């Protein structure tokens, strides 16, 4: 995010590069930066004649370069934004010649999503020399909660750890989807307030009581009644609670529990750092470690691998999600 702030501050200060190559596996920031360029470099009056949006599926590198070499009309600059440029991956090297000698009055913004330009390529070196290359890296699941908190803090909102975890478990690592839901919440909740699980349940439709977060907690505490209640709810609502997600999260939990057992330092800070979790959740692992010794945790992990394979239809015929969920609890609590 510091790199994005630098790009924004440079544009505001008029320190604008002739080429911006925005690439990487995470499309959210590629889109955000290009949207900012689209709205901020030229005035509304200048955009009519001097701003162009092209799409990688519909143009060639030669056509992009030809447009980039034109002079602006009654403006200091023209802006050309090439969206979905990853469709030009086979010919992107042809950009090298233009990159070595770009038109100084053109700002060429290339959105190369889901891919990366090879740093060994001449095109990469040429763009890096005269322009700016930004790589948007995919965040790991354990980083999303902190990302949510940072985004909301910048807009004067807070969020409880449980509410953030609910969003991650329900929406995964898609920053675009998560941001859309956060924007919906910001329309309803006054600035300065903290977003809670109740807000998530009432406005997004994720149950605050029946979700994988609560199932993991119930399992860790060996609360069989609560875990069974949640599993039954999942079985009755399979579309909203995919089995593959539940198994994956429980598998991850017990894998981390094995890692916890192997730690010499079980202090809160050390555990949070080693397991890459929010310190808020360390207590759950401490409780689970008392209920599931290393040997038991290891056996559960092995069984979960087997259940995961069978849930995908390998070596099993017509086993329902409900039956596999029940088996999951038998394995864990047995």
Rosetta silent file (secondary structure, phi, psi, omega in degrees, C-alpha in Angstrom):
SEQUENCE: XXXXXXXXXXXXXXXXXXXXXXXXXXXXXXXXXXXXXXXXXXXXXXXXXXXXXXXXXXXXXXXXXXXXXXXXXXXXXXXXXXXXXXXXXXXXXXXXXXXXXXXXXXXXXXXXXXXXXXXXXXXXXXXXXXXXXXXXXXXXXXXXXXXXXXXXXXXXXXXXXXXXXXXXXXXXXXXXXXXXXXXXXXXXXXXXXXXXXXXXXXXXXXXXXXXXXXXXXXXXXXXXXXXXXXXXXXXXXXXXXXXXXXXXXXXXXXXXXXXXXXXXXXXXXXXXXXXXXXXXXXXXXXXXXXXXXXXXXXXXXXXXXXXXXXXXXXXXXXXXXXXXXXXXXXXXXX
SCORE:     score description
SCORE:     0.000 S_00000001
   1 L     0.000  -26.941  177.015    0.000    0.000    0.000 S_00000001
   2 H   -63.850  -37.714  179.907    2.980    2.315    0.516 S_00000001
   3 H   -67.083  -37.012  178.559    3.866    1.904   -3.157 S_00000001
   4 H   -66.579  -41.752  177.482    0.324    2.851   -4.159 S_00000001
   5 H   -60.333  -37.813  178.847    0.481    5.968   -1.981 S_00000001
   6 H   -63.484  -45.060  178.871    3.738    6.901   -3.728 S_00000001
   7 H   -59.101  -47.509 -178.856    2.111    6.578   -7.161 S_00000001
   8 H   -62.250  -46.205 -178.588   -0.861    8.700   -6.048 S_00000001
   9 H   -64.761  -37.925  177.848    1.337   11.353   -4.417 S_00000001
  10 H   -64.146  -42.237  179.135    3.587   11.563   -7.485 S_00000001
  11 H   -63.885  -43.925  178.820    0.577   12.076   -9.768 S_00000001
  12 H   -60.247  -35.924 -178.146   -0.808   14.760   -7.456 S_00000001
  13 L   -82.783   -2.622 -179.427    2.581   16.495   -7.511 S_00000001
  14 L    83.141    7.036  177.788    2.731   16.368  -11.325 S_00000001
  15 L   -89.398   78.349 -169.753    5.617   13.889  -11.291 S_00000001
  16 L  -109.308  130.032 -179.833    4.002   11.639  -13.884 S_00000001
  17 L   -80.025  155.336  178.320    5.773    8.874  -15.802 S_00000001
  18 L   -75.623  -20.410  179.007    5.109    8.307  -19.534 S_00000001
  19 E  -137.991  133.983  170.760    4.347    4.605  -18.951 S_00000001
  20 E  -122.870  116.192  178.702    2.721    2.763  -16.045 S_00000001
  21 E  -105.599  106.834 -176.013    2.808   -1.027  -16.368 S_00000001
  22 E  -103.090  114.944 -173.486    0.436   -2.465  -13.768 S_00000001
  23 E  -136.856  168.800  172.305    0.743   -6.234  -13.470 S_00000001
  24 E   130.854  170.459 -173.824    0.277   -9.135  -11.076 S_00000001
  25 L   -73.133  -27.356 -178.133   -1.950  -11.852   -9.713 S_00000001
  26 L   -95.263  107.398 -174.997   -4.155   -9.555   -7.608 S_00000001
  27 H   -73.497  -17.703 -172.790   -6.406   -7.542   -9.979 S_00000001
  28 H   -57.076  -50.853 -176.370   -7.865   -5.290   -7.269 S_00000001
  29 H   -76.017  -28.450  173.546   -4.990   -2.811   -7.090 S_00000001
  30 H   -60.112  -46.576  178.804   -4.381   -2.886  -10.842 S_00000001
  31 H   -65.350  -42.444 -177.358   -7.982   -1.743  -11.291 S_00000001
  32 H   -63.394  -44.370 -179.259   -7.785    0.805   -8.464 S_00000001
  33 H   -66.479  -43.512 -179.064   -4.632    2.479   -9.785 S_00000001
  34 H   -65.458  -36.895  176.583   -5.926    2.605  -13.370 S_00000001
  35 H   -62.936  -40.374  178.778   -9.237    4.071  -12.132 S_00000001
  36 H   -63.309  -45.069  178.656   -7.303    6.731  -10.250 S_00000001
  37 H   -60.395  -42.833 -177.654   -5.277    7.585  -13.364 S_00000001
  38 H   -61.679  -33.293 -174.115   -8.456    7.702  -15.429 S_00000001
  39 H   -98.096  -14.801 -166.992  -10.087   10.175  -13.045 S_00000001
  40 H  -116.140  -26.629 -173.028   -7.159   12.274  -11.881 S_00000001
  41 L   -73.822  -44.583 -179.403   -4.558   13.082  -14.537 S_00000001
  42 L  -106.055  155.302  173.433   -6.784   15.107  -16.870 S_00000001
  43 L   -75.944  166.521 -179.348   -9.577   17.527  -16.084 S_00000001
  44 H   -60.257  -37.147 -179.725  -13.100   16.608  -17.113 S_00000001
  45 H   -68.281  -35.993 -177.310  -12.898   19.054  -20.048 S_00000001
  46 H   -73.667  -27.346 -173.314   -9.586   17.587  -21.277 S_00000001
  47 H   -63.588  -33.063 -175.697  -10.744   13.966  -21.214 S_00000001
  48 H   -54.880  -41.661 -177.868  -13.105   14.286  -24.169 S_00000001
  49 H  -103.040  -16.873 -167.592  -10.282   14.700  -26.698 S_00000001
  50 H  -122.892    9.823  177.691   -7.283   13.409  -24.768 S_00000001
  51 E  -127.811  131.393 -176.212   -8.283   10.240  -22.917 S_00000001
  52 E  -134.994  135.977  175.638   -8.717    6.869  -24.562 S_00000001
  53 E  -113.258  120.966  178.957   -9.548    3.426  -23.142 S_00000001
  54 E  -114.197  161.840  179.671   -8.452    0.443  -25.210 S_00000001
  55 E  -124.962  133.532 -175.845   -8.891   -3.286  -24.575 S_00000001
  56 L   -54.215  -30.563 -179.570   -6.215   -5.910  -25.092 S_00000001
  57 L   -69.743  -25.913 -169.492   -8.610   -8.231  -26.930 S_00000001
  58 L  -106.136   -6.980 -175.474   -9.382   -5.605  -29.550 S_00000001
  59 L  -130.389  165.394  175.174   -6.049   -3.922  -30.315 S_00000001
  60 L  -109.227  166.791  176.259   -2.488   -4.730  -31.292 S_00000001
  61 H   -60.076  -40.146  179.411    0.738   -3.319  -29.852 S_00000001
  62 H   -59.216  -41.273 -179.829    1.206   -1.369  -33.109 S_00000001
  63 H   -68.361  -37.540  177.446   -2.199    0.291  -32.654 S_00000001
  64 H   -64.017  -47.426 -179.297   -1.418    1.159  -29.033 S_00000001
  65 H   -62.616  -41.956  179.612    1.923    2.680  -30.000 S_00000001
  66 H   -59.856  -42.768  177.694    0.347    4.601  -32.870 S_00000001
  67 H   -66.697  -39.504 -177.215   -2.209    6.135  -30.479 S_00000001
  68 H   -67.071  -25.822 -177.269    0.487    6.856  -27.896 S_00000001
  69 L   -82.511   -8.629  178.416    2.575    8.816  -30.428 S_00000001
  70 L   -70.305  159.053  177.440   -0.186   11.313  -31.125 S_00000001
  71 L   -95.073  148.294  178.007   -0.053   14.777  -29.604 S_00000001
  72 L   -68.341  157.163  178.884   -2.677   16.002  -27.122 S_00000001
  73 L  -107.607  115.681  176.779   -5.301   18.551  -28.194 S_00000001
  74 L    54.246   37.822  178.966   -5.472   21.737  -26.111 S_00000001
  75 L  -154.938  160.595 -179.347   -3.971   19.952  -23.115 S_00000001
  76 L   -73.338  -31.937 -175.476   -0.570   19.237  -21.633 S_00000001
  77 L  -140.538  163.672  164.208   -1.002   15.464  -21.862 S_00000001
  78 E  -120.571  153.156 -179.095   -3.109   12.676  -23.259 S_00000001
  79 E  -121.541  127.776  176.170   -3.904    9.502  -21.310 S_00000001
  80 E  -121.552  121.636 -179.642   -4.246    6.062  -22.896 S_00000001
  81 E  -112.614  122.749  179.043   -5.408    3.193  -20.704 S_00000001
  82 E  -105.915  105.880  179.491   -5.092   -0.353  -22.019 S_00000001
  83 E   -89.726  154.780  179.774   -7.329   -2.677  -20.015 S_00000001
  84 L    53.512   40.475 -177.271   -7.080   -6.495  -20.076 S_00000001
  85 H   -70.007  -10.335  177.935   -3.625   -6.165  -21.624 S_00000001
  86 H   -61.278  -20.127  177.446   -2.787   -9.731  -20.576 S_00000001
  87 H   -71.370   -8.640  178.148   -4.425  -10.773  -23.856 S_00000001
  88 H  -101.810   16.930 -172.905   -1.398   -9.219  -25.561 S_00000001
  89 L   -58.140  -31.322 -177.742    1.086  -11.444  -23.715 S_00000001
  90 L   -73.221  -23.266 -176.404    2.391  -13.057  -26.933 S_00000001
  91 L  -119.309    6.955 -174.090    3.319   -9.717  -28.486 S_00000001
  92 H   -60.817  -25.184  179.037    4.010   -7.572  -25.413 S_00000001
  93 H   -61.957  -22.467 -179.244    7.765   -7.628  -26.189 S_00000001
  94 H   -68.905   -8.194  179.126    7.026   -5.384  -29.155 S_00000001
  95 H   -77.196  -12.299 -174.302    6.477   -2.566  -26.674 S_00000001
  96 H   -55.247  -48.634 -175.576   10.238   -2.339  -26.095 S_00000001
  97 H   -59.723  -43.366  179.295   10.991    0.112  -28.910 S_00000001
  98 H   -67.982  -40.005 -177.439    8.317    2.573  -27.756 S_00000001
  99 H   -62.534  -30.940  179.438    9.319    2.181  -24.107 S_00000001
 100 H   -70.600  -26.726 -178.527   12.898    3.184  -24.921 S_00000001
 101 L  -142.381   67.152 -174.874   11.673    6.453  -26.432 S_00000001
 102 L   -72.784  154.981  175.748    8.139    7.167  -25.151 S_00000001
 103 L   -68.423  119.389 -174.758    6.098   10.201  -26.172 S_00000001
 104 L   -66.511  -20.139 -179.809    6.646   12.650  -23.270 S_00000001
 105 L   -95.791    8.129  178.012    3.130   14.128  -23.593 S_00000001
 106 E  -113.770  137.749  170.823    1.427   10.708  -23.354 S_00000001
 107 E  -110.079  108.497 -178.375    0.649    8.755  -20.191 S_00000001
 108 E  -100.869  116.400 -178.300    0.283    5.121  -21.217 S_00000001
 109 E  -110.593  116.288 -176.453   -1.303    2.932  -18.528 S_00000001
 110 E  -111.376  120.005 -178.104   -1.161   -0.806  -19.219 S_00000001
 111 E  -100.459  101.869 -172.699   -3.276   -3.143  -17.055 S_00000001
 112 E  -110.574   74.885 -170.357   -1.656   -6.574  -17.295 S_00000001
 113 E   -79.494  150.223  175.206   -3.765   -8.553  -14.836 S_00000001
 114 L    68.260   -0.548 -179.256   -3.163  -12.100  -13.511 S_00000001
 115 L  -132.659  169.231  174.927    0.250  -12.197  -15.211 S_00000001
 116 L  -131.587  145.094  175.258    3.741  -10.805  -14.750 S_00000001
 117 L   -82.505  130.267 -179.215    6.193   -9.480  -17.290 S_00000001
 118 L   -61.156  123.462 -177.785    9.446  -11.460  -17.193 S_00000001
 119 L   -64.408  -18.342 -179.839   12.131   -9.250  -15.606 S_00000001
 120 L   -82.235  -14.295 -177.132   14.716  -10.727  -17.967 S_00000001
 121 L   -72.505  148.184  178.488   12.858   -9.451  -21.024 S_00000001
 122 H   -63.492  -34.544 -179.546   14.092   -6.364  -22.837 S_00000001
 123 H   -62.447  -41.439  178.902   10.579   -4.895  -22.708 S_00000001
 124 H   -61.874  -47.276 -177.766   10.590   -5.071  -18.906 S_00000001
 125 H   -64.412  -37.057 -179.737   13.981   -3.372  -18.674 S_00000001
 126 H   -68.311  -43.426  179.218   12.952   -0.664  -21.137 S_00000001
 127 H   -65.644  -41.855 -179.976    9.710    0.111  -19.275 S_00000001
 128 H   -62.612  -29.877 -177.408   11.513    0.104  -15.924 S_00000001
 129 H   -74.836  -41.056 -174.771   14.030    2.607  -17.305 S_00000001
 130 H  -107.845  -18.811 -175.685   11.568    5.216  -18.588 S_00000001
 131 L  -123.980 -148.898 -177.807    8.328    4.333  -16.815 S_00000001
 132 E  -136.817  128.988  177.406    6.985    2.669  -13.682 S_00000001
 133 E  -110.739  123.705  178.021    6.265   -1.024  -13.125 S_00000001
 134 E  -116.524  127.321  176.916    3.893   -1.972  -10.324 S_00000001
 135 E  -107.455  120.559  179.387    3.372   -5.598   -9.303 S_00000001
 136 L   -94.820  105.557 -175.527    0.153   -6.386   -7.436 S_00000001
 137 L   -89.599  143.944  178.797    0.856   -9.506   -5.395 S_00000001
 138 L   -67.365  134.325  176.571   -1.839  -11.886   -4.183 S_00000001
 139 L   -83.786  144.349  173.442   -2.403  -11.718   -0.449 S_00000001
 140 L   -76.725  157.829 -176.883   -2.394  -14.917    1.588 S_00000001
 141 H   -56.500  -36.839 -177.723   -5.553  -15.729    3.519 S_00000001
 142 H   -74.297   -4.800  177.827   -3.874  -14.922    6.845 S_00000001
 143 H   -98.598  -13.806 -172.765   -3.104  -11.406    5.546 S_00000001
 144 H   -67.696  -38.944  179.914   -6.652  -10.505    4.505 S_00000001
 145 H   -57.915  -44.385  178.556   -7.915   -9.682    8.005 S_00000001
 146 H   -66.141  -36.669  177.346   -5.207   -7.057    8.464 S_00000001
 147 H   -61.968  -43.890  178.495   -5.940   -5.696    4.992 S_00000001
 148 H   -59.590  -44.638 -178.863   -9.628   -5.290    5.902 S_00000001
 149 H   -64.356  -39.377 -179.782   -8.698   -3.444    9.092 S_00000001
 150 H   -67.143  -43.108  179.891   -6.310   -1.097    7.239 S_00000001
 151 H   -61.711  -45.573 -178.596   -8.854   -0.291    4.534 S_00000001
 152 H   -69.567  -37.563  179.075  -11.556    0.456    7.085 S_00000001
 153 H   -61.141  -36.992  178.618   -9.221    2.446    9.341 S_00000001
 154 H   -66.321  -18.210  179.225   -8.434    4.699    6.374 S_00000001
 155 L  -111.136   17.488  175.039  -12.161    5.420    6.122 S_00000001
 156 L    68.265   36.421  175.173  -12.609    5.981    9.883 S_00000001
 157 L  -123.814  157.127  171.173  -14.198    2.599   10.665 S_00000001
 158 E  -117.371  171.553  175.917  -13.188   -0.251   12.938 S_00000001
 159 E  -153.307  138.815  179.189  -14.003   -3.950   12.745 S_00000001
 160 L   -73.911  152.601  178.672  -13.863   -6.719   15.332 S_00000001
 161 H   -55.781  -39.133 -178.898  -11.487   -9.638   14.639 S_00000001
 162 H   -66.205  -41.624  179.700  -14.421  -12.050   14.465 S_00000001
 163 H   -63.220  -41.316  178.210  -16.287   -9.893   11.924 S_00000001
 164 H   -63.641  -42.083  179.798  -13.163   -9.654    9.753 S_00000001
 165 H   -64.692  -37.019  177.626  -12.669  -13.421    9.971 S_00000001
 166 H   -60.772  -42.291  179.279  -16.293  -14.017    8.948 S_00000001
 167 H   -64.120  -42.050 -179.239  -15.749  -11.971    5.792 S_00000001
 168 H   -64.509  -44.142 -177.941  -12.554  -13.864    4.940 S_00000001
 169 H   -67.409  -33.300 -176.602  -14.170  -17.268    5.453 S_00000001
 170 H   -83.670  -37.493 -172.315  -17.235  -16.326    3.397 S_00000001
 171 H  -107.650  -10.058  179.179  -15.564  -14.376    0.570 S_00000001
 172 L    73.845 -144.633 -174.354  -12.072  -15.892    0.467 S_00000001
 173 L  -105.275   13.897  179.565   -9.137  -13.801   -0.767 S_00000001
 174 L   -77.476  101.338 -175.616  -10.936  -11.876   -3.515 S_00000001
 175 H   -63.596  -33.278  178.759  -10.194   -8.266   -2.504 S_00000001
 176 H   -62.327  -47.522  179.009  -12.682   -6.908   -5.018 S_00000001
 177 H   -62.977  -44.112 -179.342  -15.574   -8.889   -3.533 S_00000001
 178 H   -62.157  -44.806 -179.353  -14.540   -8.019    0.008 S_00000001
 179 H   -62.616  -38.233  177.274  -14.264   -4.325   -0.831 S_00000001
 180 H   -59.400  -42.795  179.751  -17.734   -4.359   -2.420 S_00000001
 181 H   -69.300  -37.551  177.796  -19.217   -5.743    0.799 S_00000001
 182 H   -63.811  -38.678  179.256  -17.283   -3.236    2.917 S_00000001
 183 H   -65.718  -36.384  176.471  -18.639   -0.390    0.789 S_00000001
 184 H   -62.659  -43.583 -179.588  -22.192   -1.665    1.354 S_00000001
 185 H   -64.218  -36.326 -178.764  -21.594   -1.669    5.110 S_00000001
 186 H   -68.517  -22.482  176.346  -20.201    1.878    4.978 S_00000001
 187 H   -73.443  -23.369 -173.234  -23.465    3.097    3.435 S_00000001
 188 H  -102.527  -37.869 -172.330  -25.370    1.789    6.455 S_00000001
 189 L   -96.791  130.578 -179.951  -23.012    2.198    9.405 S_00000001
 190 L   -63.878  148.180  176.520  -22.014    5.702   10.611 S_00000001
 191 L   -59.027  146.225  178.923  -18.330    6.670   10.462 S_00000001
 192 L    93.697  -15.013  179.860  -16.414    6.049   13.642 S_00000001
 193 L   -85.841  163.097  177.360  -18.340    2.874   14.521 S_00000001
 194 E  -101.673  129.890  178.794  -16.934   -0.634   14.765 S_00000001
 195 E   -77.544  129.149 -174.983  -18.304   -3.268   12.396 S_00000001
 196 L  -116.000  168.178  175.187  -19.469   -6.311   14.360 S_00000001
 197 H   -56.248  -32.096  178.687  -20.588   -9.858   13.510 S_00000001
 198 H   -64.401  -40.895  176.642  -24.179   -8.638   13.947 S_00000001
 199 H   -61.475  -42.141 -179.530  -23.644   -6.050   11.193 S_00000001
 200 H   -62.376  -45.473 -177.817  -22.221   -8.781    8.945 S_00000001
 201 H   -64.795  -45.444 -174.144  -25.157  -11.099    9.594 S_00000001
 202 H   -74.100  -29.155 -172.451  -27.857   -8.467    9.111 S_00000001
 203 H  -111.898  -18.146 -179.506  -26.418   -6.794    6.018 S_00000001
 204 H  -115.155  -22.570  176.761  -24.373   -9.427    4.173 S_00000001
 205 L    92.849   15.151  175.662  -26.220  -12.591    5.113 S_00000001
 206 L   -94.113  123.477 -178.716  -23.415  -14.479    6.843 S_00000001
 207 L   -67.201  132.088  179.163  -24.682  -16.128   10.005 S_00000001
 208 L   -78.103  -15.433 -178.469  -22.777  -14.987   13.085 S_00000001
 209 L  -107.186  -26.888 -175.987  -23.563  -18.276   14.853 S_00000001
 210 L  -119.111   81.780  178.634  -23.441  -20.833   12.040 S_00000001
 211 L  -149.353  170.968 -176.814  -20.180  -20.397   10.148 S_00000001
 212 H   -64.816  -29.975  176.913  -16.794  -22.076    9.856 S_00000001
 213 H   -60.457  -47.916  179.993  -15.282  -19.651   12.337 S_00000001
 214 H   -69.988  -33.559  177.165  -17.729  -20.802   15.047 S_00000001
 215 H   -64.609  -44.982  178.739  -17.320  -24.454   14.030 S_00000001
 216 H   -59.975  -43.026  179.670  -13.564  -24.203   14.424 S_00000001
 217 H   -63.844  -44.018  179.769  -13.989  -22.593   17.826 S_00000001
 218 H   -63.061  -40.451  178.132  -16.484  -25.261   18.967 S_00000001
 219 H   -64.395  -45.142  179.938  -14.125  -28.025   17.824 S_00000001
 220 H   -59.126  -36.153 -179.597  -11.199  -26.413   19.606 S_00000001
 221 L   -87.495   -1.032 -175.476  -13.215  -26.263   22.827 S_00000001
 222 L    55.923   41.661  176.436  -14.541  -29.818   22.278 S_00000001
 223 L   -91.447   88.343 -173.489  -18.073  -28.455   22.425 S_00000001
 224 H   -64.258  -39.557 -177.871  -19.783  -31.381   20.716 S_00000001
 225 H   -62.214  -48.851 -179.159  -23.314  -29.972   21.051 S_00000001
 226 H   -66.022  -43.026 -179.766  -22.455  -26.662   19.385 S_00000001
 227 H   -61.780  -41.017  179.233  -20.327  -28.303   16.664 S_00000001
 228 H   -64.875  -40.673  179.993  -23.149  -30.752   15.848 S_00000001
 229 H   -61.908  -42.348 -179.526  -25.668  -27.906   15.651 S_00000001
 230 H   -68.443  -43.543  179.702  -23.451  -26.008   13.191 S_00000001
 231 H   -61.796  -40.019  177.506  -22.737  -29.093   11.076 S_00000001
 232 H   -63.215  -38.683  177.303  -26.473  -29.840   10.846 S_00000001
 233 H   -64.202  -42.069  177.946  -27.065  -26.270    9.688 S_00000001
 234 H   -61.181  -42.013 -178.473  -24.357  -26.700    7.028 S_00000001
 235 H   -63.682  -32.530 -179.691  -25.974  -29.934    5.844 S_00000001
 236 H   -83.028  -17.452 -179.304  -29.317  -28.138    5.438 S_00000001
 237 L  -129.735   60.710 -172.436  -27.703  -25.186    3.607 S_00000001
 238 L   -64.240  -32.026 -178.124  -24.994  -26.809    1.442 S_00000001
 239 L   -66.451  -35.727 -179.616  -24.869  -24.066   -1.211 S_00000001
 240 L   -85.193  -11.587 -176.792  -23.993  -21.402    1.352 S_00000001
 241 L  -136.741   72.801 -176.720  -21.578  -23.686    3.192 S_00000001
 242 L   -58.112  133.445 -178.434  -19.486  -25.704    0.709 S_00000001
 243 H   -59.619  -39.165 -177.423  -18.020  -28.851    2.238 S_00000001
 244 H   -60.943  -34.508  178.946  -14.669  -28.317    0.524 S_00000001
 245 H   -70.913  -44.489  179.917  -14.283  -24.971    2.316 S_00000001
 246 H   -60.158  -48.320 -179.134  -15.182  -26.430    5.711 S_00000001
 247 H   -61.852  -43.392 -179.056  -12.746  -29.333    5.348 S_00000001
 248 H   -59.961  -43.888 -177.936   -9.991  -27.012    4.125 S_00000001
 249 H   -70.068  -39.796  178.719  -10.381  -24.660    7.087 S_00000001
 250 H   -69.278  -38.151  176.487  -10.526  -27.434    9.685 S_00000001
 251 H   -61.169  -45.110  179.431   -7.531  -29.116    8.061 S_00000001
 252 H   -61.688  -39.840 -179.609   -5.631  -25.826    8.213 S_00000001
 253 H   -61.189  -47.797 -177.984   -6.607  -25.407   11.876 S_00000001
 254 H   -73.755  -28.750  174.034   -5.236  -28.810   12.917 S_00000001
 255 H   -64.626  -41.690  177.198   -2.129  -28.352   10.768 S_00000001
 256 H   -68.145  -32.226  178.548   -1.465  -25.117   12.643 S_00000001
 257 H   -65.814  -38.766  174.554   -2.189  -26.936   15.896 S_00000001
 258 H   -61.628  -41.365  178.205    0.557  -29.421   15.068 S_00000001
 259 H   -63.340  -39.896  178.655    2.847  -26.471   14.421 S_00000001
 260 H   -59.846  -46.083 -179.967    1.807  -24.997   17.789 S_00000001
 261 H   -59.270  -29.233 -178.093    2.739  -28.227   19.574 S_00000001
 262 L   -85.165   -5.220 -179.518    6.192  -28.014   18.021 S_00000001
 263 L   -78.439  142.567  175.226    6.863  -24.485   19.262 S_00000001
 264 L   -83.673  -34.246 -178.260    9.202  -23.951   22.201 S_00000001
 265 L  -105.775  112.386 -178.574    7.777  -20.528   23.004 S_00000001
 266 L  -101.980   21.996  176.042    4.008  -20.516   23.568 S_00000001
 267 L   -69.967  157.025 -174.672    3.737  -16.839   24.444 S_00000001
 268 H   -55.303  -49.263 -177.734    1.004  -14.901   22.651 S_00000001
 269 H   -64.531  -41.938 -178.856    3.324  -12.870   20.442 S_00000001
 270 H   -65.772  -43.187  179.782    5.491  -15.820   19.491 S_00000001
 271 H   -64.711  -45.640 -179.600    2.499  -18.035   18.591 S_00000001
 272 H   -59.047  -41.368 -179.639    0.842  -15.275   16.554 S_00000001
 273 H   -69.160  -44.368 -177.076    4.065  -14.719   14.618 S_00000001
 274 H   -68.061  -41.598 -177.228    4.798  -18.416   14.025 S_00000001
 275 H   -88.419   -7.586 -178.510    1.244  -19.348   12.982 S_00000001
 276 L    57.771   51.908  179.250    0.698  -16.047   11.127 S_00000001
 277 L  -126.766  163.214  174.401   -2.554  -15.330   12.935 S_00000001
 278 L   -67.256  134.681  179.161   -4.045  -12.356   14.717 S_00000001
 279 H   -53.331  -25.211  179.173   -3.010  -12.381   18.411 S_00000001
 280 H   -57.251  -32.038 -174.258   -6.737  -12.230   19.213 S_00000001
 281 H   -94.742    0.000 -177.457   -7.083  -15.882   18.134 S_00000001
 282 H   -60.293  -38.148 -179.765   -4.084  -17.306   20.020 S_00000001
 283 H   -56.901  -34.686  179.234   -6.285  -18.293   22.955 S_00000001
 284 H   -63.925  -38.379 -179.605   -8.251  -20.643   20.699 S_00000001
 285 H   -73.463  -34.445  177.173   -5.085  -22.532   19.806 S_00000001
 286 H   -65.045  -41.906  177.385   -3.976  -22.707   23.420 S_00000001
 287 H   -65.768  -46.597 -178.965   -7.332  -24.213   24.371 S_00000001
 288 H   -63.138  -35.328 -179.889   -7.338  -26.618   21.419 S_00000001
 289 H   -63.424  -33.784  177.216   -3.787  -27.742   22.213 S_00000001
 290 H   -71.071  -32.810 -177.856   -4.948  -28.876   25.652 S_00000001
 291 H   -85.863  -21.258 -177.230   -7.852  -30.799   24.104 S_00000001
 292 L  -133.436   93.407  177.417   -5.904  -32.302   21.207 S_00000001
 293 L   -59.892  169.829 -175.832   -2.358  -33.530   21.962 S_00000001
 294 H   -57.212  -43.892 -178.151    0.109  -33.790   19.116 S_00000001
 295 H   -62.512  -43.587  179.433   -0.582  -37.474   18.433 S_00000001
 296 H   -65.429  -42.761  179.590   -4.348  -36.921   18.276 S_00000001
 297 H   -60.974  -40.319 -179.863   -3.924  -33.840   16.049 S_00000001
 298 H   -63.508  -42.024  178.919   -1.730  -35.823   13.671 S_00000001
 299 H   -64.779  -40.007  179.854   -4.349  -38.577   13.337 S_00000001
 300 H   -63.609  -42.274  179.231   -7.074  -36.002   12.670 S_00000001
 301 H   -60.056  -42.371  179.549   -5.011  -34.389    9.919 S_00000001
 302 H   -63.790  -43.627  178.795   -4.564  -37.783    8.236 S_00000001
 303 H   -65.075  -38.195 -179.485   -8.314  -38.519    8.452 S_00000001
 304 H   -64.369  -35.592  175.985   -9.169  -35.074    7.094 S_00000001
 305 H   -60.427  -42.961 -179.768   -7.025  -35.737    4.026 S_00000001
 306 H   -65.010  -44.858  179.545   -9.050  -38.906    3.403 S_00000001
 307 H   -63.833  -38.705  179.531  -12.392  -37.134    3.888 S_00000001
 308 H   -61.448  -44.442  179.586  -11.280  -34.346    1.553 S_00000001
 309 H   -62.329  -45.123 -178.815  -10.460  -36.847   -1.199 S_00000001
 310 H   -69.861  -29.497  178.192  -13.800  -38.624   -0.783 S_00000001
 311 H   -66.226  -21.251  179.294  -15.714  -35.334   -0.704 S_00000001
 312 L   -95.283    9.782  174.104  -14.408  -34.754   -4.240 S_00000001
 313 L    87.454    9.787 -179.646  -15.809  -38.094   -5.402 S_00000001
 314 L   -88.779  118.839  176.559  -12.578  -40.109   -5.402 S_00000001
 315 L    69.532   18.711 -179.933  -13.127  -43.701   -4.261 S_00000001
 316 L  -142.150  142.498 -179.126  -16.579  -42.977   -2.928 S_00000001
 317 L  -115.080  121.436  173.494  -20.048  -43.403   -4.379 S_00000001
 318 L    44.527   51.277  172.026  -22.888  -41.010   -3.521 S_00000001
 319 L   -91.850  122.584 -175.164  -21.805  -40.036   -0.006 S_00000001
 320 L   -72.656  159.805  176.852  -23.865  -37.023    1.002 S_00000001
 321 H   -61.651  -38.951  179.919  -22.419  -33.853    2.436 S_00000001
 322 H   -59.487  -43.687 -178.909  -24.400  -34.470    5.611 S_00000001
 323 H   -66.956  -39.877  179.636  -22.798  -37.909    6.091 S_00000001
 324 H   -68.351  -35.007  177.434  -19.299  -36.599    5.480 S_00000001
 325 H   -66.785  -40.834  177.544  -19.850  -33.766    7.955 S_00000001
 326 H   -64.410  -41.269  178.243  -21.010  -36.245   10.598 S_00000001
 327 H   -62.166  -37.665  178.038  -17.983  -38.411    9.869 S_00000001
 328 H   -55.918  -46.308 -178.957  -15.830  -35.314   10.280 S_00000001
 329 H   -70.041  -37.194  178.598  -17.107  -34.833   13.835 S_00000001
 330 H   -61.748  -42.913  178.694  -16.751  -38.540   14.672 S_00000001
 331 H   -61.687  -43.794 -174.376  -13.108  -38.411   13.572 S_00000001
 332 H   -75.924  -45.149 -175.368  -12.405  -35.281   15.605 S_00000001
 333 H   -91.470   -7.299 -177.018  -14.329  -36.074   18.779 S_00000001
 334 L   -69.019    0.000    0.000  -13.813  -39.822   18.707 S_00000001
